[in-house]
Amino acid sequence: MNEQQNTRSIPLIAIVIMCLSLSFTLYSPAITAEAVLDDTAAVLENPLVQGPLDIQRIFETNVFGNRAGYTHIPLSRPLTTLTYRIGDRKQLDHHRIGNILLHGCNSVLVFIFSSALGAGGWVAGSAALLFTVHPIHTDAVVPLNNRSDLLCTLLLLSALIFWWRSQTILGGLCALGLAMLAPFTKEQGVIAPILFAIPMFTNLIDKKKVAKWRWLVLSLALVSVLIFFAFRQTMLGAVVPLSISPSDNPLASFESLHRIATSGYLLAYALRLLILPNALSADYSRGSIELPSSLWDPSALGGAAFLIFTVGVLLWLAIQRRSIIFTLLGAALLCYLPGSNILTPSTILFSERALYLPSAFLLTAMVVHISGQTEESGWKKTTVVALILASVVFSSWTYLRASEHKNAFELASSSLEATPGSARLRSLLGSEYQLRGDHERARVEFSKALEHDPGCASAMHGLGSIAMKGHDFKEAAKWFQFAMVATGASEPTIVNHACAAQLRAGLVDTAKKTCELARSMTPDDPGPAVNLARAEIMSGNHPKAIVLLTSLVKSSAPPKSALAQLIQLYLSLDNKTDAERVWQRARKHFPTDPRIEQLGKNAGLRATD
């Protein structure tokens, strides 16, 4: 297990300074950037982060705190969620600084890990440098929700450093402790026992002795993974998602062989991005990458050939007893495997952040191979210089990529240059145009999104919102209904808007059902209940409307809309006494609101104060 270490010519403190200073310099444009992607859902409006500390609830609910619209996602990352509570929880820049610091620490660990496996000082330093500045890591560093990748990498690399360097069971237990924590930052952490096992079995193939305590620690690591899955099943009621949206991952509907071959094509695509990361995107959902249409498509056949080639290379390394390189390349593939769609469909088609940990192993394999190839210092120096030059180019790309995360509009626009077929990015860009008041350009982007993905619910919702702005309520109701069907009526915002549009369109019976559903989904929001009351009034069921509105106005903080609606309802029923009573309550809670005063004045209601 212990490879002879080359003498380091670079002090560790120099590597720490280099990695941290570069990390903060390159990602500085993103520190003050706006919230993008899932930043708001995962952190800024996550009740687990912004509410009182509740350890039990953090472990019992998913990463989004079981917020409405996210309850179907069985992703539990309690340790990651807890780190969001450090410092000022509402300050976006504090969280981004935390992510950048973690990235810098991971870069230092790449240096230590490479050195532990025999890479020389400057060669190991070049691996840390390249890891720090690689543009593809922007997707893991900037979005707050992807801190899970940073933490999981930190724990797994630390565990492996202990595992490789340890001579006694004490170091092995330290590795075990770190490995046990990793799955609670991201599910990918369950691969730790396999990462422990690979070098042990390569040692057996090389007829090297393996200490007995390593078998004990490996057994405990396997048991810890079984306990984690049992714990997850108990807390969340699911280990994997029960359903996968074709919009998120079209491979979910592919036949097994077609899916596996296409996954090989995506693996080659991932390798291309690692070598030449000049066209990166924030989204790889449906439409973002042109996928093989069948198993016999040239791209699918090429993907299958690439998978066979990859396995062949690993087998050749094993036969040649290149144990270190085999272990590192095997670890890189293993880390990529959970989200690769090779074994089973993943929740997503592809993501750049999924390459964060694999890239650490690939870079380590590269510098270990360079260090072991020749003793000619000139060749090594040339290679190191080439890596440093690549790092200079990558640094400029990373800085630009981080700058593109300053807001959703810039991120969507730049990402569409790499993946012009992404329906989700088109829809995001449409939403940004809508916020800027450019409804025509928003309509164009939403329509393009539906061309690439007819099931894109966010684009349907956007078109419905534009129709509402234009007072075309039937058109709005149609699009909101389409969006409800596309999401399985699981998004509260869409259901609420559908309820309002159906009311304005005069579709009273349909509106009743939709408003009742919206009310059940968001019981703390008075809007759906007020809309349901309006639907009951429109259908002539005044007693039920009075019950609904009365339950709202009796609260300690009655909503203005419910008060106004109930006053108008009593007036329409010639019940001036109850109208005056509710009006007095409205004046008490909204004493400076001119509309409340005008409502009473127009109806001739008497003030008692």
BABA-668492 format. One record per residue (C-alpha): x, y, z. Coordinates in steps of 0.001 Angstrom, whole numbers, plus 500000, padded with zeros to 6 digits. Layout:
# BABA-668492
XYZ;...
# end
This chain:
# BABA-668492
500000500000500000;502856502385500612;504669503632497571;508041505208497950;507635508949498025;509747511287496002;511272514053498023;509139517147497798;510935520281496734;507912522496497379;506914523357500971;503304522467501732;502624526025502882;503562527276499400;500987524935497844;498344526078500349;499018529743499530;498996529063495785;495752527078495789;493803529400498077;494986532632496461;494243531324492960;490834530010494016;489759533347495469;491219535322492553;489596533270489799;486208532978491486;486106536539492863;483559537704490225;481064535144491556;481312536216495207;478999539200494727;476885537537492021;473124537079492262;471452533822493255;471394531416490295;469884528005489574;468946526284492879;470691528787495197;467380530136496471;465639526779496932;468620525031498545;469813527836500818;468198531274500805;464614530019501230;465353526598502667;463578526252506060;466308523860507220;468892526610506724;467018529797507518;464752528417510273;465610527316513813;468166524533514111;466341521191514048;468813518322513698;466114515649513533;464270517441510722;467510517966508783;468033514196508764;464362513395508114;463759515672505125;465412516073501758;468062518613500825;465397521244500027;463681520862503402;460718519107501729;459594522440500323;456488522257498179;457539521357494657;460668519516495846;459200516793498049;459646514141495323;463458514405495392;464968511821497810;468327513600498190;469373513802501832;472642515625502516;472369516640506174;476038517520506732;476021519756503665;472850521455504915;474432522034508324;477409523837506770;475031526411505260;474177527466508812;477747528613509461;478114532399509408;475421534733508098;472901532355506542;471171535037504468;474335536451502906;474980534918499509;478599536092499447;479357534282502730;478187530999501249;480160531547498042;483322532271500040;482756528997501873;482561527113498561;485736528751497250;487593527907500465;486544524261500161;487754524177496547;491136525560497574;491432522909500305;490581520158497820;493329521410495519;495821521096498396;494593517546499023;495262516685495362;498893517723495946;499188515688499153;497525512654497560;499744512842494456;502835513139496652;501747510173498755;501549508065495589;505052508958494450;504712512120492343;507632514547492655;507242518007494161;506850520167491061;504924517482489204;502507517021492122;502289520800492384;501244521040488736;498367518617489436;497163520832492287;497525523905490089;495558522383487213;492838521179489584;492538524663491088;492124526478487786;490199523943485690;487135525701484211;484878522657484484;484973522993488279;483036526260488114;479801524269488128;480784522719491459;482234525853493071;479800528684492275;476245527247492668;475583526877496394;473647523644496022;476762521954494641;478695522343497880;477857518666498356;480412517793495631;483077519895497348;482476518378500789;482267514805499497;485567515272497647;487174516761500757;486167513784502905;486969511061500364;490390512452499441;491248512922503123;490136509354503847;492246507986500998;495321509929502121;495016508335505572;494353504955503941;497438505039501726;499811506482504314;498722504513507388;500959501867508859;498696501103511830;495014500603512504;494774504087514057;495238505718510655;492823503210509164;490167504185511700;490674507852510834;490087506937507177;486982504976508202;485572507918510159;485974510282507218;484492507711504839;481455507237507078;480738510988506970;481029511278503171;477570509827502234;475927512414504479;477368515161502274;476490513472498977;475299509994498038;478463509495495986;480286508963499293;479036505354499486;481823504342497097;484457504788499854;484722501042500701;485366500229497030;488046502930496895;489615501275499952;489345497823498385;490879498549494955;494497499039496149;494154496079498521;493188493734495709;495858495102493382;498359494329496123;497033490770496267;497437490480492485;501009491741492870;501455489138495649;502053491798498261;500993491277501825;497948493178503083;497788493938506805;494956492173508652;493699495403510180;492916496706506667;490452493846506139;488798494728509446;488488498416508531;487195497525505055;484516495292506614;483454498121508944;483286500507505983;480976498123504103;478758497754507163;478596501564507503;477306501836503928;474561499281504618;473604501216507740;473515504446505700;471111502943503150;468889501548505922;468923504922507657;468089506700504408;465218504321503670;463819504848507154;464111508635507093;463119509406503500;461154506320502558;463208505924499382;466778505214498347;466425506318494713;463832508546492994;460601506709492277;460274508433488909;462588510355486583;461322513167484388;462161512730480679;462844516478480634;465621515975483197;466970512783481678;465655511482478341;467793508332478808;465245507172481385;462985506123478480;465736504421476442;466109500658476163;468944499292478306;471495498678475529;470655501981473847;471047503771477193;474394502107477969;475800502880474511;474637506497474805;476247506670478260;479524505689476588;479031508564474155;478508510914477139;481629509507478818;483644510474475728;481957513889475831;483032514256479473;486626513391478598;486557516000475846;485407518651478332;488206517722480724;490807518078477963;489313521131476227;486826522930478516;486158525830476173;482361525392475841;480627524859479164;476978524944480153;474926525225483320;472367522701482093;472397519368480296;468746518390480408;466646517355477408;467708518981474155;471078520168475442;473064517364473791;472066515654470565;471661512020471606;471840508927469378;468368508139468037;468906504371468181;471394501720469195;472674501584465606;473298505294465395;477036505967464742;477250508004467958;475806505110469989;478139502601468350;481042504941469019;479927505251472645;479769501478473031;483242501183471483;484570503822473884;483154501940476872;484784498720475674;488056500592475113;487911502069478651;487351498662480232;490096497234478021;492594499857479204;491792499042482843;492209495308482181;495522495934480396;496776497983483353;495762495176485703;497538492548483580;500631494742483349;500469495185487134;500426498949486860;498616498918490178;498766502641491043;497549503848487634;494908501098487540;493702502117490993;493485505824490131;491777505381486758;489446502812488265;488619505260491070;487913508032488529;485505505799486615;483918504569489826;483247508152491016;481658509006487690;479570505823487607;476656506799489965;475450509593487673;476648508072484403;473396506259483440;475474503160482691;474147500945485480;470745502574485905;469075505818484766;470178508819486828;468028511798487799;469991513908485297;471412513365481830;474851514853482476;476508517473484658;479895519145484827;479974518981488623;479921515170488372;483470515424486987;484836517231490049;486057514203492026;486937512058488965;489172514866487706;491159514713490965;491940511033490358;492698511580486668;495141514400487419;496787512304490129;497122509382487703;498659511700485118;501352513125487423;502134509723488970;502592508344485448;504830511283484513;506948510825487635;507400507124486979;508127507299483257;511709508477483218;514459509854485362;515416512405482742;514780515680484537;514614517611481247;511600515641480063;509868516112483390;510545519839483364;509116520137479858;505984518290480926;505559520436484016;506004523608481946;503332522350479523;500959521744482425;501647525201483811;500995526788480402;497704524866480191;496894526195483663;497434529763482473;494940529275479632;492487527496481919;492775530307484484;491504532874482005;488625530601481002;487699529967484651;487676533682485454;485407534350482479;483145531437483387;482851532664486990;481991536143485647;479157534628483622;477504533506486870;476827537100487969;473125536699487184;470707534258485588;470519536209482315;474287536116481733;474522532466482792;471712531342480491;472986533384477535;476576532113477792;475534528509478456;473280528469475400;476372529030473255;477548525566474353;474151523846474499;471778525816472232;469174523067472415;468692523249476186;464986523805476805;465582524661480442;468102527387479586;465779528772476908;463014528901479491;465327530563482046;466308533183479472;462635533730478663;461893534317482350;464696536880482517;463301538723479479;459893538634481129;461292540225484296;462786542964482124;459402543629480535;460360542301477096;457411539937476719;457841539382472992;461412538107473323;460293536080476332;457570534475474212;460156533589471540;462448531901474065;459588529967475694;458436528771472271;461974527639471389;462134525764474683;458974523843473783;460398523017470357;463341521294472035;461287519783474861;457486519679474423;457208518771478114;459087521826479450;456739522954482224;458611526179482987;458154527329479373;454424526512479517;454181528447482772;456010531376481184;453620531495478231;450697531375480658;452141534302482633;452525536364479440;448900535614478524;447779536730482007;449657540011481567;447832540493478277;444453539673479923;444005536654477651;442778534523480537;441574531533478515;444978531279476850;446647531616480251;444419528901481737;445311526606478823;449078526975479307;448888526669483082;446821523499482654;449481522084480311;452142522924482901;450135521201485636;449915518039483547;453643518175482739;454572518400486436;451940516005487696;450335518940489549;453258518960491994;454378522594491619;452383524892493963;453184528053491987;451825526571488762;448688525248490475;448053528627492152;448410530486488870;446172527973487099;443520528528489760;443645532325489288;443600532084485475;440664529680485432;438687532030487662;439395535019485432;438483532929482384;435118531990483934;435943528288484202;434342528081487623;433963524316488071;437530523645486939;438777526518489097;437131525025492204;439061521779491841;442330523551491069;441957526040493920;441134523244496353;444316521439495258;446355524640495620;444914525196499092;445916521689500193;449451522139498822;450106525476500519;447896525638503617;449778528658505005;449157530732501864;445771532546502006;445725533146498240;444279529773497169;441587529936499882;440543533441498747;440408532248495139;438371529216496174;435943531534497978;435637533619494816;434870530458492843;432135529557495356;430675533081495060;430670532820491271;428812529497491501;426297530950493980;427484528977497013;427662532003499335;427530530124502687;430661528126501845;432424531266500668;431571532982503983;432988530022505935;436225530087503928;436727533841504244;435720534002507902;438332531388508793;440946533652507206;439888536980508718;439747535544512239;443505534938512226;445856537268514115;447125538617510794;444169538494508394;445016538898504699;443757542109503140;442315540274500135;440157538052502375;438863541068504362;437950542987501205;436302539939499621;434206539232502721;433089542870503017;431977542864499377;430208539537499835;428219540774502843;427306543955500972;426076541925497991;423855539985500410;422542543270501959;424146542300505282;425457545745506203;425914544884509881;428435542114509251;430029544160506487;430644547021508970;432058544574511541;434562543146509052;435365546640507771;436228547793511297;438592544839511608;440152545725508265;440701549350509392;442328548110512592;444854545969510750;445365548318507765;444756551827509195;446656553667506460;445341551754503458;443282554185501325;441549551347499467;440049549994502700;438777553464503606;437370554005500129;435592550635500209;433726551579503373;432999555105502177;431522553891498887;429283551445500754;428234554004503352;429672552027506251;429946553810509611;433221554141511507;432981553626515275;436208555440516207;
# end
